[in-house]
């Protein structure tokens, strides 16, 4: 499990406590979401990282599941990625 500064799922804003402190917590899902959405070059500390989920909009990429799993592993996230019909399921272990 990785810890990080947490962001709001809908707005992307940094989450704050009622006292105004930054919220830090388990961020595996947040990190996985970013790794799957971003393109290579968007992470300055790991420029090769990014699974480009938007590729799936244009059509089915039969290798995307394997690529996504490799990118998640490179980010330290152990997950299974599988496709069921028109849905992609990412299960973080």
Rosetta constraint file for C-alpha pairs under 8 A:
AtomPair CA 1 CA 26 HARMONIC 6.31 0.50
AtomPair CA 1 CA 27 HARMONIC 7.45 0.50
AtomPair CA 1 CA 28 HARMONIC 6.25 0.50
AtomPair CA 1 CA 77 HARMONIC 7.98 0.50
AtomPair CA 2 CA 26 HARMONIC 5.60 0.50
AtomPair CA 2 CA 27 HARMONIC 5.69 0.50
AtomPair CA 2 CA 28 HARMONIC 5.81 0.50
AtomPair CA 3 CA 24 HARMONIC 6.63 0.50
AtomPair CA 3 CA 25 HARMONIC 5.10 0.50
AtomPair CA 3 CA 26 HARMONIC 4.46 0.50
AtomPair CA 3 CA 27 HARMONIC 5.28 0.50
AtomPair CA 3 CA 28 HARMONIC 7.59 0.50
AtomPair CA 4 CA 24 HARMONIC 5.49 0.50
AtomPair CA 4 CA 25 HARMONIC 5.86 0.50
AtomPair CA 4 CA 26 HARMONIC 6.56 0.50
AtomPair CA 4 CA 27 HARMONIC 5.67 0.50
AtomPair CA 5 CA 14 HARMONIC 7.20 0.50
AtomPair CA 5 CA 15 HARMONIC 7.80 0.50
AtomPair CA 5 CA 22 HARMONIC 7.01 0.50
AtomPair CA 5 CA 23 HARMONIC 5.98 0.50
AtomPair CA 5 CA 24 HARMONIC 4.56 0.50
AtomPair CA 5 CA 25 HARMONIC 6.66 0.50
AtomPair CA 5 CA 27 HARMONIC 7.67 0.50
AtomPair CA 6 CA 14 HARMONIC 6.12 0.50
AtomPair CA 6 CA 15 HARMONIC 5.82 0.50
AtomPair CA 6 CA 22 HARMONIC 8.00 0.50
AtomPair CA 6 CA 23 HARMONIC 5.86 0.50
AtomPair CA 6 CA 24 HARMONIC 5.69 0.50
AtomPair CA 6 CA 25 HARMONIC 6.41 0.50
AtomPair CA 6 CA 26 HARMONIC 7.97 0.50
AtomPair CA 6 CA 27 HARMONIC 6.68 0.50
AtomPair CA 6 CA 30 HARMONIC 7.74 0.50
AtomPair CA 7 CA 12 HARMONIC 5.35 0.50
AtomPair CA 7 CA 13 HARMONIC 5.31 0.50
AtomPair CA 7 CA 14 HARMONIC 4.35 0.50
AtomPair CA 7 CA 15 HARMONIC 5.14 0.50
AtomPair CA 7 CA 30 HARMONIC 7.98 0.50
AtomPair CA 8 CA 12 HARMONIC 4.88 0.50
AtomPair CA 8 CA 13 HARMONIC 5.36 0.50
AtomPair CA 8 CA 14 HARMONIC 6.28 0.50
AtomPair CA 8 CA 15 HARMONIC 5.82 0.50
AtomPair CA 14 CA 22 HARMONIC 7.16 0.50
AtomPair CA 14 CA 23 HARMONIC 7.77 0.50
AtomPair CA 15 CA 22 HARMONIC 6.10 0.50
AtomPair CA 15 CA 23 HARMONIC 5.56 0.50
AtomPair CA 16 CA 20 HARMONIC 5.36 0.50
AtomPair CA 16 CA 21 HARMONIC 5.29 0.50
AtomPair CA 16 CA 22 HARMONIC 4.63 0.50
AtomPair CA 16 CA 23 HARMONIC 5.40 0.50
AtomPair CA 17 CA 21 HARMONIC 5.20 0.50
AtomPair CA 17 CA 22 HARMONIC 6.41 0.50
AtomPair CA 17 CA 23 HARMONIC 6.31 0.50
AtomPair CA 27 CA 31 HARMONIC 6.00 0.50
AtomPair CA 28 CA 32 HARMONIC 6.02 0.50
AtomPair CA 28 CA 77 HARMONIC 6.67 0.50
AtomPair CA 28 CA 92 HARMONIC 7.77 0.50
AtomPair CA 29 CA 33 HARMONIC 6.09 0.50
AtomPair CA 29 CA 92 HARMONIC 7.52 0.50
AtomPair CA 30 CA 34 HARMONIC 6.45 0.50
AtomPair CA 31 CA 35 HARMONIC 6.15 0.50
AtomPair CA 31 CA 75 HARMONIC 7.93 0.50
AtomPair CA 32 CA 36 HARMONIC 6.13 0.50
AtomPair CA 32 CA 72 HARMONIC 6.36 0.50
AtomPair CA 32 CA 77 HARMONIC 6.94 0.50
AtomPair CA 33 CA 37 HARMONIC 6.21 0.50
AtomPair CA 34 CA 38 HARMONIC 5.78 0.50
AtomPair CA 34 CA 50 HARMONIC 7.94 0.50
AtomPair CA 35 CA 49 HARMONIC 6.87 0.50
AtomPair CA 35 CA 50 HARMONIC 5.08 0.50
AtomPair CA 35 CA 51 HARMONIC 6.18 0.50
AtomPair CA 35 CA 71 HARMONIC 6.91 0.50
AtomPair CA 35 CA 72 HARMONIC 6.61 0.50
AtomPair CA 35 CA 75 HARMONIC 7.65 0.50
AtomPair CA 36 CA 50 HARMONIC 6.09 0.50
AtomPair CA 36 CA 51 HARMONIC 4.75 0.50
AtomPair CA 36 CA 52 HARMONIC 6.03 0.50
AtomPair CA 36 CA 53 HARMONIC 5.62 0.50
AtomPair CA 36 CA 68 HARMONIC 6.41 0.50
AtomPair CA 36 CA 71 HARMONIC 7.78 0.50
AtomPair CA 36 CA 72 HARMONIC 7.68 0.50
AtomPair CA 37 CA 50 HARMONIC 6.85 0.50
AtomPair CA 37 CA 51 HARMONIC 6.38 0.50
AtomPair CA 37 CA 52 HARMONIC 5.27 0.50
AtomPair CA 37 CA 53 HARMONIC 5.00 0.50
AtomPair CA 37 CA 54 HARMONIC 6.95 0.50
AtomPair CA 38 CA 42 HARMONIC 6.35 0.50
AtomPair CA 38 CA 43 HARMONIC 7.99 0.50
AtomPair CA 38 CA 49 HARMONIC 7.94 0.50
AtomPair CA 38 CA 50 HARMONIC 4.83 0.50
AtomPair CA 38 CA 51 HARMONIC 6.39 0.50
AtomPair CA 38 CA 52 HARMONIC 5.50 0.50
AtomPair CA 38 CA 53 HARMONIC 7.48 0.50
AtomPair CA 39 CA 49 HARMONIC 7.18 0.50
AtomPair CA 39 CA 50 HARMONIC 4.43 0.50
AtomPair CA 39 CA 51 HARMONIC 6.20 0.50
AtomPair CA 39 CA 52 HARMONIC 4.98 0.50
AtomPair CA 40 CA 47 HARMONIC 5.61 0.50
AtomPair CA 40 CA 48 HARMONIC 4.91 0.50
AtomPair CA 40 CA 49 HARMONIC 5.08 0.50
AtomPair CA 40 CA 50 HARMONIC 4.60 0.50
AtomPair CA 40 CA 51 HARMONIC 7.41 0.50
AtomPair CA 40 CA 52 HARMONIC 7.76 0.50
AtomPair CA 41 CA 46 HARMONIC 7.50 0.50
AtomPair CA 41 CA 47 HARMONIC 4.19 0.50
AtomPair CA 41 CA 48 HARMONIC 6.12 0.50
AtomPair CA 41 CA 49 HARMONIC 7.07 0.50
AtomPair CA 41 CA 50 HARMONIC 7.60 0.50
AtomPair CA 42 CA 47 HARMONIC 6.46 0.50
AtomPair CA 42 CA 49 HARMONIC 7.88 0.50
AtomPair CA 42 CA 50 HARMONIC 7.50 0.50
AtomPair CA 43 CA 47 HARMONIC 5.28 0.50
AtomPair CA 43 CA 48 HARMONIC 7.90 0.50
AtomPair CA 43 CA 49 HARMONIC 6.68 0.50
AtomPair CA 43 CA 50 HARMONIC 7.78 0.50
AtomPair CA 49 CA 71 HARMONIC 6.05 0.50
AtomPair CA 49 CA 74 HARMONIC 7.61 0.50
AtomPair CA 49 CA 75 HARMONIC 7.84 0.50
AtomPair CA 50 CA 71 HARMONIC 6.49 0.50
AtomPair CA 51 CA 64 HARMONIC 7.68 0.50
AtomPair CA 51 CA 67 HARMONIC 6.53 0.50
AtomPair CA 51 CA 68 HARMONIC 5.26 0.50
AtomPair CA 51 CA 71 HARMONIC 6.30 0.50
AtomPair CA 53 CA 57 HARMONIC 7.83 0.50
AtomPair CA 54 CA 58 HARMONIC 7.60 0.50
AtomPair CA 55 CA 59 HARMONIC 7.08 0.50
AtomPair CA 55 CA 61 HARMONIC 7.42 0.50
AtomPair CA 56 CA 60 HARMONIC 5.59 0.50
AtomPair CA 56 CA 61 HARMONIC 6.39 0.50
AtomPair CA 63 CA 67 HARMONIC 6.24 0.50
AtomPair CA 64 CA 68 HARMONIC 5.86 0.50
AtomPair CA 65 CA 69 HARMONIC 6.23 0.50
AtomPair CA 65 CA 81 HARMONIC 5.60 0.50
AtomPair CA 65 CA 82 HARMONIC 6.15 0.50
AtomPair CA 65 CA 83 HARMONIC 7.42 0.50
AtomPair CA 66 CA 70 HARMONIC 6.30 0.50
AtomPair CA 66 CA 81 HARMONIC 7.47 0.50
AtomPair CA 67 CA 71 HARMONIC 6.28 0.50
AtomPair CA 68 CA 72 HARMONIC 6.16 0.50
AtomPair CA 68 CA 81 HARMONIC 7.17 0.50
AtomPair CA 69 CA 73 HARMONIC 6.13 0.50
AtomPair CA 69 CA 79 HARMONIC 6.70 0.50
AtomPair CA 69 CA 80 HARMONIC 6.73 0.50
AtomPair CA 69 CA 81 HARMONIC 6.09 0.50
AtomPair CA 70 CA 74 HARMONIC 6.18 0.50
AtomPair CA 71 CA 75 HARMONIC 6.38 0.50
AtomPair CA 72 CA 76 HARMONIC 6.41 0.50
AtomPair CA 72 CA 77 HARMONIC 5.10 0.50
AtomPair CA 72 CA 78 HARMONIC 6.81 0.50
AtomPair CA 72 CA 79 HARMONIC 7.07 0.50
AtomPair CA 73 CA 77 HARMONIC 5.08 0.50
AtomPair CA 73 CA 78 HARMONIC 5.73 0.50
AtomPair CA 73 CA 79 HARMONIC 7.53 0.50
AtomPair CA 77 CA 92 HARMONIC 7.17 0.50
AtomPair CA 78 CA 92 HARMONIC 6.02 0.50
AtomPair CA 78 CA 93 HARMONIC 5.70 0.50
AtomPair CA 79 CA 90 HARMONIC 6.56 0.50
AtomPair CA 79 CA 91 HARMONIC 5.34 0.50
AtomPair CA 79 CA 92 HARMONIC 4.21 0.50
AtomPair CA 79 CA 93 HARMONIC 5.44 0.50
AtomPair CA 80 CA 89 HARMONIC 7.91 0.50
AtomPair CA 80 CA 90 HARMONIC 5.71 0.50
AtomPair CA 80 CA 91 HARMONIC 5.16 0.50
AtomPair CA 80 CA 92 HARMONIC 6.56 0.50
AtomPair CA 80 CA 93 HARMONIC 7.61 0.50
AtomPair CA 81 CA 88 HARMONIC 7.10 0.50
AtomPair CA 81 CA 89 HARMONIC 5.75 0.50
AtomPair CA 81 CA 90 HARMONIC 4.59 0.50
AtomPair CA 81 CA 91 HARMONIC 6.53 0.50
AtomPair CA 82 CA 88 HARMONIC 5.80 0.50
AtomPair CA 82 CA 89 HARMONIC 5.35 0.50
AtomPair CA 82 CA 90 HARMONIC 6.67 0.50
AtomPair CA 83 CA 87 HARMONIC 5.70 0.50
AtomPair CA 83 CA 88 HARMONIC 4.41 0.50
AtomPair CA 83 CA 89 HARMONIC 6.04 0.50
AtomPair CA 84 CA 88 HARMONIC 6.28 0.50
AtomPair CA 84 CA 89 HARMONIC 7.35 0.50
